């Protein structure tokens, strides 16, 4: 069987050094598109100088989803690996992910094993969040990270060495079958920053496609490169994404409860921000 062709799309915003580091881990003979969404730190010019083989698209600051869609449209490969600027690939990683996407019936989306720079596992492959699990996870994750709702959602009781079907995989690095990506119109650009990966996986699942976690390769994710200095704003973006996902996913009942949901999300933003300032962001990332 002929191996599928693969391209890589890296979306970046104000992360010049991160994207340059990411590109250093990718082979030069691979089609690569860097989408710079309105950076003012010289990212686009730096990429053109250091990596002249890379195609650079410059967009207004339009968010991850819109940027990723533009990058995918600029490729012609069978499989596209979409990644954040703050990831580092293992040798042969994109090609291995492309084979994984093409290896099974109805597989549309595959996420690799993801670790923090210190080697800890990231919960990058999870169940789709039903309302009850989402609420209990949000309430208990700080005081009891190993509660059953959080474990069910984050799937931390699974074997990280075993491939499996999942609800969604992290958008920090994922491989998608190009034809299915186009069939569902790619990422929903209505998400400002977070939840676009959850939404994409949910829509693919609704269309009868499979979403997989496959540790055939590993990426290192240097979390929060573009949002770490603006944590309050990133939490607000996250809450807005949750609001959009729940209201669209669960229909009329969710929309009827939307005022209450928004109050709860505002409280979640405030509590999370204060808790992180108290115990540190490192503790937060283990419970997200």
N, C-alpha and C positions, 0 to 999 in steps of 0.2 A: 504494500500500500504506500502511495506517495504521501510523505509527511505534509501536513497543511502549512501554507504560508502564514507568516506571522509578522505583525507590525506592533510597535509600541507607541502609545500616546502618553505623554507626561504633561500634566496640568500644573501650572505654577502661578503663584502670586506673591511677590515680594520675597522670594526665596532663591535669590541668585546662587548663593554658595551651595544650597541644598540641591538644586537641579543640576548644577555642574557635577556634584558628587554622584548623583544618580546616574548621569550619563556615562561617567567613568566606569560603571559596572555593566554597561551594555556593549555588545559587539558593534563595530563600526559598519559591518556589512548588513546590518538589520535596518529596515525602514523605520525611522523614528521621527515623530512629530512632537515638538514642544509647543504647547499652547500657553502663551503668556497673557494672563487676564488682567491687564492694566497695571503691571508693575512699574514703579518709578525708581527702581534700584539698579537699572542697567542690565536686567536679566537677558533680554532679547539679544542685545549686542554682545554680551559676554558669551552666550551660547554660540552665536555665529562665528565668533573668533576662535573659541576653544574647540568647537565641534562643527566644522563646515559641512559635514555630511548630513547634519540634522536639519530638517525643515522646521522653520519657526513661523508660527502664526501669532500675530498680535491682535488681541481683542480688547474691547473695553472691559472693565471689571464686571463680568457678567456671571460669576459663580462657577463652581466646578462642573455642574451638569452641562451647562451650555458650552463651556470650553471643551469638555470631553466630546460632546457631540460633534463640534466643529473639527476636532482632531480626528475622530473616527471617519468622518466624511472625506478627509484628505488622504485616506489610505485605500488600498485595493486588496488587502490580504484576506485570507479565509478567516483568520482569527486576529483579534486586536487585544493586546494587553493594555489596559488603562491603569495609570499609576499616579500617585502623588509624587511631588518632587522630593519628599523626605523619606523615600524608600531606597534600599540598596539591594540589588539582585545578586543571586548566586550565579556562577557561570552556567550558561545553558538554560537559565530559568525560563525566559519567554518561550523558547522552543518546547520545553517540557510541558508548560501549561497549554500550549497549542495542541500538543498531542493528547493531553488529558481531556480537553474540550471535545476532541474529535473521536475519542476512544469508545464512547458508549452511546446507546440509543437515546435520543431526545435530550442530550446534555447541551445546555446553552451557555452556562456560566460556571466558571471554576475559580476558586480562590486558593492560593497557596498557604502553607504554614507561615505564620507571621510572628516574629519575635521582637521584643524591645532590644536596644543595643546591648543591654547587659545579659541577654540570653533568655530572659523570662518569656514565657508564652503569652501572646495576646489572644484574647477571645475574639478572633476575627471571623468565626463562622458560627452563626447562631440560629435559633428558632425565630420565626416571625412573631413579633410581640402582640399577643392578644391583649385586650384592655386590662383584664384582671391581673395577668402576669406583669404587665408594664407598671401598673400602680404599685403592686407589692414589691417589685424589684426596686422601684424608686424610693419607696418608704424604708426598706430594710437594708439596702446595700451598704449604708454607712455603719450601721450598728451590728449587722450580722451578714457579712458578704457571702457566707456559705448557705444562706437560707434557700429553701427548696425552689422558690420562684426564680431567684437569681440563677441558681444552678440550671434550672430548666431552660431559661432564656439564653444564658451565656454558654450552655453545654460544656461546662468545665469538668463534668464527670466522664467525658468521652476520651478515648485514646487518641492523642495527637498524632500518632503514627499511622492511624487507619483512615483511609478515604471513606467518605460517606456523603449521602444527600443531606442538604441542610435547607433552612428557610432563606438565609441570605448570607452573603460574604462581604467583607469589608471592601469599600471602594479604594482603600489605600493601594491595592494591587489586585486586579482581577482580569481574567481572560474571558472574552465573550465571542461566541460564534457570530460573525458579521451579519449573516442573513437574518438571524433571529433578532439581533440588535436593531436592524433596520425595520423588521416587521412590527416591533412594538414602539417604534419612533424614538429609540434610545432613551437617554435619561430625561426625566421630566425637569425642564428648566425652571419650573415654579418653585423648586426647593432652593433656598438661598445658599446653603453650604452642606448641611447634614441631611441624612435620611434619603438622599437620592439613590444610594446603593440598595437600601431596604426596599424602596418603591420599585426599582427596576427588577429585583429578584421576585417580588410579589407579583408583578405583572407578567413576568415570564412564566412563573408557576401557574398563574391563572390561565395562561395560554397552553398549558400542557407540557411545558419544558421543565427540565431538571436543573437544579442548582447544586453544585458539588463543592465540598472541601476536599482538596487533594494535596497531601504533603510531598508530592513528587519533587517539589522544590521549595525553598524557603526565602523569604525576604525579611530584611531588617527594617523596621518602621521607627523612624525617629519622630515620635508623636508630637504634633502641634507646632511644626516649624513655622507655619504661616499665621497661627492664631494664638500662640502661647503668650504673646505680649498684650493681647486683646481678649483676655479670657472672658470677661463679662459679656462682650459682644458675641463671642463664639457660643456661649451658653444660650443667649437670646436666639441666635440663629438655630441652635439645636431645638429649642422649644418651638420655634416657628415651624420647623420641619416636622416635629412630632404632631403638632396641631393639624398640619395639612395632611399628613399620612393617615391619622386616625379618622379625620372627618371624611376623607375620600374612600378609605378602605372599608369602613363600617357603616356607611350610608346614613339614612335618616336618623336612627337612634343616636349616633355619634354627633350629628349636626345639631340635634335638639339639645344635647348636653354640652355643646361647644362653649357657651359662656362659663359653665362650671369648670370645664377642662382647661380653659385659658387661665382661670384663677389658680388652679392647681399647678399649671406649668410655670406661672409667674412665681409661685411659692417655691417650686423646685429649683428654679434659676437662683433665687436668693439664698436658699439653704445650701445648695451646692457650692456657690461662690464663697460663702462664709466658711463652709466646712473645709474647702480647699485652702483657704488662707490660714486656717487653724492647724490642719494636719498635714498640709502639703499636697501638691499635685500628684506626687508619686503614689500616695495612698489612693487618690481618686482613680487613677488609671487602672488599678487592680480591681475596682468595683464597678466600672462603667457598664 
